Every structure is written in structure tokens, then in C-alpha cells.
Amino acid sequence: MFSFPFHRRHRALLLASTMIAPAILFSAARAQQAPAPDQLPAIEVTKPRDQNVTRARPAADEAPAPRRPAPGTSQGNDTGSGSGTTATGAATGTDGTGGGRQFAGIVGSSSAVITADDIAHSPVQSLPEILAQVPGVQLQTPYGGPNGAKTSVDLRGFGAFATDNTLFLLNGRRLNDVDKAGFDLTTIPLDSIERIEITRGNSGAVLYGDNAVGGVVNIITKTGVGGPPTTMRAEAGFGSFNTRMAAVSAALNSGPWSTSFYGNGIKSDGYRVNNALDQRNAVGNINYTTPDLTAFLTVTGSDQKLGLPGGRLVDPSIGVNELLTDRRGAATPFDYANQQTASVTAGFTRSLMNGVDLIVDGGWRQRETQSGFFGRVPTISFASTYNDAALQTWSLTPRLSVKNVMLGMPSTILTGIDYYDSTFREARGAYQGVDPFHIYNIEQRSVAGYWQHALGLLPTTDFSYGARVQNTSISARDRYDPNAPFAFDAQAAPLDSNETQYALHVGVEHRLTDTFSVFGRAARAFRTPDVDERVASGPSFDPLTFAPIPQTFQLKTQTSQDVEGGFRVRTNRFQVQTSVYLMDLDNEIHFNPVLFYNTNLDPTRRYGSETSASLRVSDSVTLRGGMAITRAVFREGVWAGNDVPLVSRYTGNLGVTWNIWQNYLVFDATVRAWSSRIMDNDQANTQSRIPGNATADIKLSGQVDRFFWSLSVNNLFNALYYDYAIASTFTDGRFSAYPLPGRTYMVKAGATF
């Protein structure tokens, strides 16, 4: 492996330390000047353990009134790592105005929170589908697995590169890796999730860094802290395509100590040929909680085996339409992708003085993948590739939270250092067991310092600003063996890169009345190219002579600037949040469909609007819905004015929860609709579109004493649709589509102890 010179590391750490030092000095000064406790204004001091899992506090309760917990969930004190509430805006503030809690979430941003209760009520079976019920979230599902395996979640219209432009966090820590395989959301047991915080747009980049362009999705898991001495839960289910699932969880509490475990498994034949799934996931926690000190240890693991059936060919020029003649067949009957993951995270929070907390945590994460690609039938023997890759990431993220008074105004400062060190190795050959023709070794280290400051300018007005400076060092090497079986190209040129980027945020929220508030923000973010993009960052063959050309690993860093504004309304029964945004991007990374390599695009743009609402009709009936307009277009260059592929302009959803009979019988239903989208690989916008469609999902559930059950029917009206297709580069009208299941069902039953 290759290491970076010491002076680079020293320079990066020195750069980051300049961000955290002012806050330490400020907190010490406040300790000398702070008034007596009874003279402090009524500002909220978040419990130390909240800072272990989230840097931007979630906006508070949107729900007009508490609804009954979903069958199979408890209403105990297990609040996970913080108060979990569905949110599109702020709740009643501590100032008594009812206009909103100061500093809820990232000031000025559009946000939402999905709670454990929302997840339990949802008729859909996978985490990506649950996220898709948030306005503006779109999905790409190439594999159609029953639990959404390998599904891409897209915030604000990034199409094929959605996973690189949406930052996923687990308890406030990055899940995005330095390669394009991405984090599979289905490896997190649904029962382990306390809440999901979604911050749309660029503003999360200051607190969380690289990849937070379209938004940040922070998944907070349960800890069992504050619950009864012993709790257990077990569930099993059976559904379409011979799908079997099981889930178990347990939590123990004794004095300041608590521990919890959540595990699940699923096996399914899958909707299509060569679409079988075999997956197991687990999350375990140990927590120590006292008023002045909290500490935690979290361990996760997963094992996934998935068949990859490929697309269904449609080519009118030769009279082929496999969507009609063999929808469930496989173009690649032997392709597969296996993945094993493991992570360990530990940390503590120490209250240094009133309103000042030191938070230190670090972790290790590993992912190993094995995949085989054998080409389409009948050319299997001529197009085989086997990849064996391993990725390890070490991280350390100390930070300081200072909540006090500045010039008579409530003030919150969060500042810290993020250090991530990733090592990627991939062996690429023709078949498993033969010498690889490429062995890629890529190391990436990033160190960043950030500062986020929120001020209560008035009891009704919050203001925040923040900045991040991040240094990223990359060393990339390719060891090419021309004597390996089926070696046919060339060795990539080495790369040693060192770059400093920055992110900015400024936001404001003003509450005009107890029920109506307006907000706005502006931000800058960036995205570093991932290792897979670098591996394919230059033409592998000359387009005229087909002679091999060495790749370079070089791509420019993508940057974006956006502005957003909107309003929120909150009454006892009705909630609504709406916003409009504009985002301009430079050096967006995309795939060149002619030369088969990744390149930086001409400038692009995203703009649109997102609206969500809920209405409590009665104590037993709640309605919710939302819609979004998402435009993703090329601003300049040969494709100026064209749509970016794989982005639907219009999306919408509706839902209802009806507690028919005191939780003995509960009815939930959701409808999700989307408009047509350009196919992948069709930047010219000349091919046919992926059709728009809609799905309806329903669920009946109930609970009697400790026993609970549910029956879900997804895609009730049997819509035959697909949300991903790739157009041919050379033949007009020819494309491959990835069909998704029609009507499916799932029956579950379980008990709590």
C-alpha cells in the first residue's frame, strides 16, 4: 500500500485545529463570565447523549396529536438517542410563543423526520420505499429484490449518481464509502431504527462534509436507554416469491448500564430468474448513562447474497420486447453480488460545565464484496469479469458543543474535527481463481474542521452560519498483469493528489405568528470523485483505432451552490411545509456513453419545490401527503437545456392511518406516483422515456395483549412498471429495462415479552 508524507498529515491536522480552538477558548471565557444559573435565559440544553448521534438537532413534532403506537411497538421510555418525532418544521418553543423551538435542525433548511412509529405503520417492506414517501425522494431499483436491496435513493434529482450526492449517516457518522458500491440501506434492521432525520439540500455539508449535495439522511438507532429492565420482541413472516423473514430484538437495563440487540434475516426466490436474496443483519449497543458522562459502543454486521438478473431487452428494429414476452426472465442468469460488512463505533460525551459538552467518538468499518459478471446470454463466455474488493475506513470525530448566551442572545456553537482514513483494494480478473489482470490500490484520507453557530436574534427569529474546510489526500495505483488470462487493456497512470475544499451555510427562520413561520438559506457543498469513478476516469480504448489507452484516475471535484426559501404552518390539527430551491453545479461527474468513461460535465442545474402536509381528521384518523417538482437540466455545453437522465419532474404521495378499534385493528394505506423520466445513457434526450406510474400499498394490523400481526399488500392494483432503464448508445429505440414486481403480499406475526 502507499502512504502519504508526514508533512501532508501535519498540514491537514493543523488546518482543522484552527476551527475547534476558538470554541474551546470561548467556552473557557464563558465559564468565567456566566451569570448564576437562575439568571440564565430559558434556552434548552440538549442531553449530552443526543450529540453522540446527531449534530443538527431534529426539528420537533409535526404531528397534530400523539397517535397510538403501531401494533408490535411499545410506548415505553426507549427513545433511542433522542426524541423521535415526525417533523417538517419546528414545534412550540421554549419562549412560549408557540412559534417554534430555537435552533431545531439546521436553521433555514427544509427537513423531515420519520419515526419508529411511522416505520411500523408503513405498508411497504423496505427502508428505501419508506424514504420514498418523503416528498422529493426518488428511487432507482435495478434489481427488484423484496427488501429493496441495492436500491438507490435520490434527493433532488441526481439520477444515476444519486448515491454519490446523498450523504447517509448512522447515528451521525458517515456511511458513504469511497467507492461506488454505496451503502445498502437494507442492512439496517427496521426494528432497530428510532428515527430518520432528513435534511434536504447543501446545508448539511458544513456539519457532515463530502457528498451532502442533494441532502443528508441520518438514521438513528434505538439504544434501550431508559426502558424497562428487560424487553424482548420476536417476529416472523412469509410472503410472495417464497419470501421468509424473521426478526428478534432484546434490551436490558440495570442502573446506568443498558444494552440492546436487533437482528433480522430474509430469504427470497425473488421476482425474476436469478433474483434470489439471502441476507442477515445485526446491530448491538452497550450504553453507560449518567448526568455528566455518557459512553457507548455500537457493533453492526451484515451478510448479503444477491442474484443480478440484468435488464429485459426492447429493440423494435428486430421485433424484440422481453418486457412483454418474458418479463421475469434473466439476461444474465449467472451474475451475482455478495457483500459482508462489519463496523465498531465507540465514544463518550462529557459535560465540562453548564452548557458545554465534549463529544469524542471514533470507529472502524469494513466491507468486502465479491461479484461475478458473465455477460448476456448467449455471449457469456466472451464477457466475464470477477471482482474481489475490500474497503476499510478508520475515523475519529471529536467535537465541542457550547450552549450559552452571547450578547444577551441564546447561542449554540458546534465545532469539531472529522478524520477519515480509507483503504480500498480490488482485484479484477476474468474468473474467480485465476490471476487478476488489474489490482487497484487506492488510499484516501480526509481531515476537516468545521464551525456552526446559531443565534436567537429575537424570541421569534433564529439565525445560523457555518463553514467547513476539508483537506483530502489520495494515492492511487494500478498493478497490471499483461500475462493474466484475458488481459487486454493497459495499466492506469498513478495518482497522488492533495486538495482543500470548503463548505458554507447561512440560514434564517422567522416566526410571524404562533402558527406561521418563514425560512431561507444559502449554502455551498462539494463532492470528491469516488474510487470507481477514478478507475474509469479515462478512455480505455481509442474510439478510432481501439488501441488501449492508460487511465489517469484524475477527475475534478464537483461543487455546488444553492439557495432555498419556504414557509411552515402548524396548528393543533394541520401541518404544512413548502419550499423552493435553486442549485447550480460545476464539474458534475457523469458517465460518457460513447467512450465508456467518467468525465466532468458542463455546468448543470437543479431547481424545484417540495411540499408536505398532514391533517388529523379525528383522534383515530390522520391524513398525510406531499408533492414535489424536480428539474435537473444541463446549463451549458452540447446538451444545454436537456434533462439529466433518471429524474422524474413530478412526484407525489398520499397516506392515511385509521385506528379502527383501539389498536386491535389498524388500517394504513399509501399511494406513491411519479412522472416519466429520461433513460440512463440518454443525455441527448432522443430516446423514449421510462413511463410514469403509481403504486398503492395497504396494511391491516392489530395487537392483542403481547401478540401482534399484520397483512400487507403492495402494488395493490398490479401496476407493471420499472423505474430504471438504460438506452443503447448505438441503436435508436433499443434499451434494457429492469422490471419490478406486480402485486405482492406479506404476512407477519410476533410477540413482545
DAVENZI-V137653 format. One line per field, one symbol per residue. burial: # if it has 16 or more other C-alpha atoms within 10 Angstrom, else .. A space follows every 50 residues. Layout:
BEGIN
burial = ???
END
This chain:
BEGIN
burial = ...#....#..##.###.##..##..#..##...........#...#### ##############..##.####....#################...### ################################################## #############################.#################### ###########################...#.#########.######## ###...#################################...######## ###############.....###...######################## ##..######################.......################# #####...########################..################ #######.#######################....##.#######..#.. ###########..##################.#########.......## #####.###############..####################...#### ################...################...#..######### #########...#.###################.#.####.######### ###...##########...#########.....########.######## ##.
END
